[in-house]
Amino acid sequence: MTNRQYKIAAALVLFALVCVATMHAQPPPPPTDGPPCWPPPCVPVDGGILFAVGAAAVFGGKKIYNSFKASKGE
């Protein structure tokens, strides 16, 4: 293929991607009077955040322990 054919092929692929993305776009949901859930913050972060922080602390502690253990040569 020549350089011109590569440019035409690239333009066609780009055009197809733009058209497909535009055709599959959905309209926004209809407006509501109030918030979609109650109470207004609507963020379910009660126990999940504590579990994630605890798991990250345990994982980080294990990694630090392993790095100290490897540096001592045990």
C-alpha positions in Angstrom: 0.0 0.0 0.0 1.2 3.5 -0.7 1.3 6.4 1.7 -1.9 7.8 0.1 -3.8 4.6 0.6 -2.8 4.5 4.3 -4.1 8.0 4.8 -7.4 7.1 3.1 -7.8 4.0 5.2 -7.0 5.9 8.4 -9.5 8.6 7.5 -12.2 6.0 6.8 -11.5 4.2 10.1 -11.6 7.5 12.0 -14.8 8.5 10.3 -16.4 5.2 11.1 -15.4 5.5 14.8 -16.8 9.0 15.1 -20.1 8.0 13.3 -20.6 4.9 15.5 -19.9 6.9 18.7 -22.3 9.6 17.7 -25.1 7.1 16.7 -25.0 5.2 19.9 -25.2 8.3 22.1 -28.3 8.4 24.4 -30.3 11.5 25.4 -30.0 12.6 29.0 -32.6 11.4 31.5 -35.6 13.6 32.1 -35.3 16.2 34.8 -36.8 15.3 38.2 -38.1 17.6 41.0 -35.7 16.5 43.7 -32.7 14.3 44.2 -32.8 10.8 42.8 -32.5 9.2 46.2 -33.0 10.1 49.8 -31.0 11.5 51.8 -29.6 13.9 49.3 -25.8 12.9 49.4 -26.7 9.5 48.0 -23.2 8.1 48.6 -23.1 4.6 50.1 -19.7 4.8 51.8 -20.6 3.6 55.3 -18.5 0.4 55.9 -16.9 0.0 52.5 -14.3 2.8 53.1 -13.2 1.3 56.4 -12.8 -2.1 54.9 -10.8 -0.7 52.0 -8.5 1.3 54.3 -8.0 -1.7 56.6 -7.2 -4.0 53.6 -4.8 -1.4 52.2 -3.0 -1.0 55.6 -2.6 -4.8 56.0 -1.3 -5.1 52.4 1.1 -2.2 52.8 2.3 -3.5 56.1 3.0 -6.9 54.6 4.9 -5.3 51.7 7.0 -3.2 54.0 7.7 -6.3 56.2 8.8 -8.3 53.2 11.1 -5.5 51.9 12.8 -5.2 55.3 13.1 -9.0 55.6 14.7 -9.1 52.1 17.1 -6.3 52.8 18.4 -8.1 55.9 19.0 -11.2 53.8 17.0 -13.6 55.9 
